[in-house]
């Protein structure tokens, strides 16, 4: 699924959570975030903290793969360094 808006991400998270049979509270606890924060993500709130988003995606067994709009993997070292930092490498 292509995610281009906070609403797209929220819909993806909600669908995956429901598909796993998790309540919002169960999912939030697994990700180490509050249920209120998860509700904000699922409703497309644009101010969600990126680090918490990565934890949530990991708890749902999802990954974040970035590609440029032409479909190629990013090549910039700055972007790679940022992703490595968030993933604890």
Z-matrix of the N, CA and C atoms (Angstrom, degrees):
N
C 1 1.451
C 2 1.518 1 109.06
N 3 1.280 2 116.29 1 135.75
C 4 1.460 3 121.14 2 177.52
C 5 1.529 4 108.82 3 -87.20
N 6 1.311 5 116.25 4 126.06
C 7 1.456 6 122.40 5 179.05
C 8 1.516 7 108.06 6 -107.73
N 9 1.334 8 116.16 7 116.18
C 10 1.466 9 119.87 8 -179.75
C 11 1.519 10 112.62 9 -123.30
N 12 1.329 11 117.75 10 -7.06
C 13 1.462 12 121.40 11 -179.89
C 14 1.525 13 109.43 12 -139.08
N 15 1.326 14 117.19 13 161.32
C 16 1.465 15 118.94 14 174.21
C 17 1.537 16 112.07 15 -58.53
N 18 1.311 17 116.79 16 -32.76
C 19 1.462 18 120.79 17 178.84
C 20 1.531 19 111.10 18 -65.78
N 21 1.334 20 116.76 19 -40.26
C 22 1.468 21 120.97 20 176.88
C 23 1.529 22 110.37 21 -59.35
N 24 1.327 23 116.01 22 -45.87
C 25 1.454 24 120.42 23 179.99
C 26 1.525 25 110.46 24 -63.60
N 27 1.319 26 116.43 25 -43.21
C 28 1.462 27 120.99 26 178.96
C 29 1.518 28 112.06 27 -59.98
N 30 1.323 29 116.51 28 -43.42
C 31 1.464 30 120.48 29 178.46
C 32 1.524 31 111.32 30 -64.13
N 33 1.323 32 116.95 31 -41.39
C 34 1.458 33 121.09 32 178.78
C 35 1.525 34 110.94 33 -62.70
N 36 1.326 35 116.46 34 -46.43
C 37 1.463 36 121.31 35 179.69
C 38 1.525 37 110.04 36 -61.46
N 39 1.321 38 117.31 37 -46.79
C 40 1.468 39 121.18 38 -179.28
C 41 1.528 40 111.27 39 -60.55
N 42 1.327 41 116.55 40 -46.41
C 43 1.470 42 120.60 41 -179.79
C 44 1.528 43 111.28 42 -61.71
N 45 1.323 44 116.99 43 -43.38
C 46 1.467 45 120.75 44 -179.78
C 47 1.525 46 110.36 45 -66.15
N 48 1.332 47 117.03 46 -44.93
C 49 1.460 48 120.87 47 179.79
C 50 1.521 49 111.03 48 -59.38
N 51 1.316 50 115.71 49 -47.56
C 52 1.463 51 119.92 50 179.08
C 53 1.523 52 111.38 51 -64.11
N 54 1.334 53 116.15 52 -39.39
C 55 1.457 54 120.48 53 178.37
C 56 1.523 55 112.42 54 -61.74
N 57 1.323 56 116.68 55 -30.19
C 58 1.455 57 121.72 56 177.33
C 59 1.525 58 112.05 57 -84.49
N 60 1.320 59 116.56 58 -3.85
C 61 1.458 60 120.99 59 179.67
C 62 1.518 61 113.72 60 73.05
N 63 1.339 62 116.59 61 27.47
C 64 1.460 63 120.91 62 -178.74
C 65 1.517 64 111.84 63 -99.22
N 66 1.315 65 116.52 64 141.26
C 67 1.456 66 120.53 65 169.58
C 68 1.523 67 107.61 66 -76.58
N 69 1.315 68 115.90 67 167.49
C 70 1.460 69 118.54 68 176.52
C 71 1.525 70 110.48 69 -61.51
N 72 1.316 71 117.18 70 -39.36
C 73 1.460 72 120.47 71 -179.15
C 74 1.527 73 111.23 72 -65.93
N 75 1.304 74 117.96 73 -44.10
C 76 1.468 75 121.04 74 178.38
C 77 1.523 76 110.83 75 -61.42
N 78 1.314 77 116.43 76 -44.41
C 79 1.462 78 121.15 77 -179.70
C 80 1.523 79 110.72 78 -64.70
N 81 1.316 80 116.50 79 -44.62
C 82 1.464 81 120.69 80 179.86
C 83 1.526 82 110.80 81 -60.59
N 84 1.320 83 116.64 82 -44.00
C 85 1.471 84 119.79 83 179.21
C 86 1.527 85 111.04 84 -63.42
N 87 1.323 86 117.54 85 -41.18
C 88 1.469 87 121.09 86 179.48
C 89 1.520 88 111.10 87 -63.04
N 90 1.323 89 116.66 88 -32.73
C 91 1.463 90 121.22 89 -178.56
C 92 1.526 91 112.92 90 -90.32
N 93 1.333 92 117.29 91 -9.44
C 94 1.462 93 120.31 92 -178.74
C 95 1.514 94 113.33 93 74.13
N 96 1.340 95 116.11 94 32.29
C 97 1.464 96 121.61 95 178.69
C 98 1.520 97 108.25 96 -127.30
N 99 1.325 98 117.06 97 169.97
C 100 1.459 99 119.92 98 178.64
C 101 1.528 100 110.45 99 -83.48
N 102 1.321 101 115.73 100 156.91
C 103 1.456 102 120.21 101 177.48
C 104 1.527 103 110.06 102 -64.24
N 105 1.316 104 117.01 103 -38.20
C 106 1.468 105 120.99 104 178.85
C 107 1.527 106 110.18 105 -59.88
N 108 1.339 107 116.70 106 -43.13
C 109 1.463 108 120.44 107 178.46
C 110 1.522 109 110.41 108 -61.87
N 111 1.341 110 116.71 109 -42.57
C 112 1.458 111 120.87 110 178.36
C 113 1.518 112 111.05 111 -62.16
N 114 1.315 113 117.45 112 -40.81
C 115 1.470 114 121.03 113 176.97
C 116 1.526 115 109.72 114 -58.96
N 117 1.328 116 116.73 115 -42.66
C 118 1.473 117 119.91 116 178.47
C 119 1.528 118 111.06 117 -60.37
N 120 1.316 119 117.24 118 -42.25
C 121 1.465 120 120.22 119 178.47
C 122 1.525 121 109.85 120 -63.25
N 123 1.326 122 116.54 121 -49.58
C 124 1.462 123 120.64 122 -175.87
C 125 1.529 124 112.45 123 -64.36
N 126 1.322 125 117.88 124 -24.77
C 127 1.462 126 120.49 125 178.81
C 128 1.524 127 112.54 126 -95.38
N 129 1.346 128 116.51 127 6.73
C 130 1.457 129 120.10 128 173.49
C 131 1.509 130 115.43 129 83.00
N 132 1.328 131 117.72 130 21.57
C 133 1.465 132 120.42 131 177.38
C 134 1.524 133 108.79 132 -62.47
N 135 1.320 134 118.90 133 127.21
C 136 1.466 135 121.03 134 -172.67
C 137 1.524 136 115.55 135 -78.40
N 138 1.325 137 119.46 136 -5.87
C 139 1.462 138 120.56 137 -174.11
C 140 1.508 139 115.64 138 -99.54
N 141 1.317 140 119.09 139 20.75
C 142 1.467 141 121.27 140 -177.66
C 143 1.527 142 110.71 141 -68.49
N 144 1.322 143 115.98 142 135.75
C 145 1.465 144 122.22 143 179.63
C 146 1.526 145 110.73 144 -67.35
N 147 1.311 146 116.56 145 131.37
C 148 1.465 147 122.03 146 -174.30
C 149 1.529 148 112.56 147 -61.68
N 150 1.306 149 117.80 148 -42.89
C 151 1.460 150 120.87 149 179.96
C 152 1.522 151 111.79 150 -60.37
N 153 1.323 152 116.35 151 -40.97
C 154 1.462 153 120.16 152 177.51
C 155 1.522 154 110.69 153 -68.10
N 156 1.321 155 117.00 154 -36.80
C 157 1.464 156 119.99 155 176.57
C 158 1.522 157 111.08 156 -59.72
N 159 1.316 158 117.22 157 -41.79
C 160 1.457 159 120.56 158 178.98
C 161 1.526 160 111.01 159 -63.62
N 162 1.333 161 117.38 160 -39.41
C 163 1.469 162 120.72 161 177.15
C 164 1.525 163 110.76 162 -64.36
N 165 1.327 164 116.36 163 -42.05
C 166 1.456 165 120.75 164 179.24
C 167 1.523 166 110.72 165 -62.66
N 168 1.321 167 117.14 166 -46.30
C 169 1.459 168 120.43 167 179.43
C 170 1.522 169 110.84 168 -60.84
N 171 1.321 170 117.36 169 -40.42
C 172 1.463 171 120.64 170 178.46
C 173 1.526 172 110.97 171 -64.12
N 174 1.334 173 117.16 172 -40.63
C 175 1.465 174 120.78 173 179.30
C 176 1.525 175 111.30 174 -63.83
N 177 1.327 176 116.80 175 -27.89
C 178 1.463 177 121.91 176 178.94
C 179 1.525 178 111.98 177 -93.96
N 180 1.316 179 116.72 178 7.64
C 181 1.463 180 122.92 179 -178.57
C 182 1.527 181 111.75 180 58.96
N 183 1.329 182 114.79 181 41.45
C 184 1.465 183 122.04 182 175.79
C 185 1.517 184 107.97 183 -115.83
N 186 1.325 185 116.80 184 154.47
C 187 1.458 186 120.27 185 175.72
C 188 1.516 187 109.15 186 -124.36
N 189 1.295 188 115.17 187 160.55
C 190 1.454 189 122.01 188 178.58
C 191 1.514 190 107.77 189 -109.49
N 192 1.315 191 116.60 190 112.05
C 193 1.456 192 122.11 191 177.77
C 194 1.518 193 107.84 192 -112.70
N 195 1.312 194 116.18 193 122.48
C 196 1.453 195 120.68 194 -178.96
C 197 1.519 196 109.92 195 -98.02
N 198 1.321 197 115.11 196 134.02
C 199 1.457 198 121.62 197 174.98
C 200 1.522 199 107.51 198 -135.05
N 201 1.320 200 115.90 199 153.09
C 202 1.458 201 117.56 200 175.32
C 203 1.529 202 108.36 201 -73.91
N 204 1.273 203 117.50 202 171.50
C 205 1.466 204 121.12 203 -174.84
C 206 1.521 205 113.31 204 -65.03
N 207 1.316 206 116.73 205 -14.12
C 208 1.463 207 120.98 206 177.59
C 209 1.528 208 110.57 207 -92.09
N 210 1.343 209 117.99 208 -2.50
C 211 1.448 210 121.72 209 176.41
C 212 1.514 211 115.66 210 95.66
N 213 1.318 212 117.90 211 2.47
C 214 1.459 213 120.41 212 -179.71
C 215 1.520 214 110.19 213 -91.15
N 216 1.317 215 116.64 214 151.42
C 217 1.459 216 121.46 215 176.85
C 218 1.525 217 108.93 216 -66.83
N 219 1.332 218 118.16 217 145.02
C 220 1.466 219 120.30 218 178.70
C 221 1.515 220 110.62 219 -66.28
N 222 1.325 221 115.68 220 147.44
C 223 1.457 222 119.79 221 -178.10
C 224 1.515 223 112.61 222 -115.58
N 225 1.317 224 118.03 223 -8.91
C 226 1.461 225 120.92 224 -177.04
C 227 1.517 226 112.40 225 -67.26
N 228 1.321 227 116.82 226 134.20
C 229 1.458 228 120.23 227 -178.78
C 230 1.519 229 111.15 228 -70.73
N 231 1.321 230 119.31 229 -31.30
C 232 1.460 231 121.33 230 178.98
C 233 1.520 232 110.27 231 -61.31
N 234 1.310 233 117.36 232 -46.43
C 235 1.458 234 120.87 233 178.86
C 236 1.521 235 110.60 234 -62.89
N 237 1.321 236 117.33 235 -43.19
C 238 1.464 237 120.93 236 179.35
C 239 1.529 238 109.82 237 -62.33
N 240 1.332 239 117.68 238 -42.29
C 241 1.462 240 121.44 239 178.85
C 242 1.526 241 111.15 240 -62.13
N 243 1.332 242 117.15 241 -41.56
C 244 1.462 243 120.43 242 178.39
C 245 1.522 244 111.48 243 -63.38
N 246 1.311 245 116.72 244 -44.24
C 247 1.470 246 120.48 245 179.46
C 248 1.524 247 110.74 246 -64.91
N 249 1.319 248 117.40 247 -41.10
C 250 1.459 249 121.30 248 178.57
C 251 1.528 250 110.27 249 -62.06
N 252 1.335 251 116.96 250 -40.27
C 253 1.453 252 121.10 251 179.73
C 254 1.528 253 110.63 252 -62.63
N 255 1.332 254 117.39 253 -44.95
C 256 1.461 255 120.78 254 -179.12
C 257 1.521 256 112.06 255 -69.60
N 258 1.317 257 117.57 256 -28.19
C 259 1.458 258 121.18 257 -179.69
C 260 1.523 259 111.37 258 -90.84
N 261 1.331 260 118.11 259 2.15
C 262 1.453 261 122.38 260 175.93
C 263 1.507 262 115.41 261 72.58
N 264 1.315 263 116.99 262 28.05
C 265 1.474 264 119.85 263 178.88
C 266 1.493 265 111.70 264 -84.36
